[in-house]
Every structure is written in C-alpha cells, then in structure tokens.
Amino acid sequence: MEKLRYPVGKFSFDAEVSPEKRRAWIREIERLPAELRRAVSGLSPRQLDTPYREGGWTVRQLAHHLADSHMNSFIRFKLALTEPTPTIKPYDQDLWATTADVTGADVEPSLALLDGLHARWARLLSSLSAADYARQLNHPENGVQTLDRVLQLYAWHCRHHVAHIDSLRQREGW
C-alpha cells in the first residue's frame, strides 16, 4: 500500500541546495503540464473516475488537485517574495477534491490552467536569487519554511501525482 500511496517515495528535503539542483527542480515544475497531459491522454470517463489506489483520489481528482494546489503554491511564492514571512492560508484538499468543479468535470480546463500557470511559475522561479529562495513563509500547520523547501516540495509533488496515474495505467494495462 505504501508504494501505491508514495510511488516516488515520501518527500525528503535536500538541505544541500545548488543552482544546478534548483534548475532541475524548476524544470520539473515547468514540465508538469506536458507530463500530466501525457498521463491522462486517451483515458475514458470511466478510467478518469478510477482511484489510483483503494481509498485514494480518482485520476480526475488528481488532475484538478494539481491545478488547485499549484495555484495556491504560486500565490504563496508571490506572497513570500513581497511580504516579510507571510502566514499563508491552508485549505482542506480532500474537501476541495469533492466540489462540483472537480467531480465529473472535464480535466481540460485544469490542464489548460496548468499550462499558463506553470509557464508563469517557472519564469518567476528562474528569476529568483539565492537570497530570494531564503525568504520564508509561515504555514499554520507546518511552520516556517523557506522558498527553497517549498520549491523542492512542489517539484516532488509534480512527480508524485503523475506517478500515481502512470502506475495505475500500468497496473490496469491502459
């Protein structure tokens, strides 16, 4: 069950950050829209409504979750770059995955949103200095975090959810 839940492993912070590692993480964020499109390509409505594991979200929910989560992260980056250690607003991602814009909804609007969002996000991330990446935000549930940590988390988040879909497709022979 652990491999189904964390197909690329659990998130682990790399404290040894370098410009090369940052560029690699930014490339992962930049590639997410194309990787997600590839992962959901050709899936039927029934397949989109299949959970990636027992008790997990459906492929459809994963696609919409990526849009929701990454919109929030982009805004959190902007807040941290323009305010001193802003306290960000958490949200209940499980409840967000059950709203009408997610359940039964076409994934294309979220894919299109991710195209534009990730183009802007990658541009922003590529412009930042080491001092910018040292800026912080305060997550009420997870504490104060640097933008370096948040960058790594979202690069992992991209891999994590695309791997959910890829591993489901492989197990089901899709």
ABEGO torsion letter per residue (X at the ends): XAAAABAAEBBBBBABBBAAAAAAAAAAAAAAAAAAAAAABGBBAAAAABBABBGBBBAAAAAAAAAAAAAAAAAAAAAAAABBGBBBBBBBAAAAAABAAABGBBAAAAAAAAAAAAAAAAAAAAABBAAAAABBBBBAAAEBBBAAAAAAAAAAAAAAAAAAAAAAAAAAGX
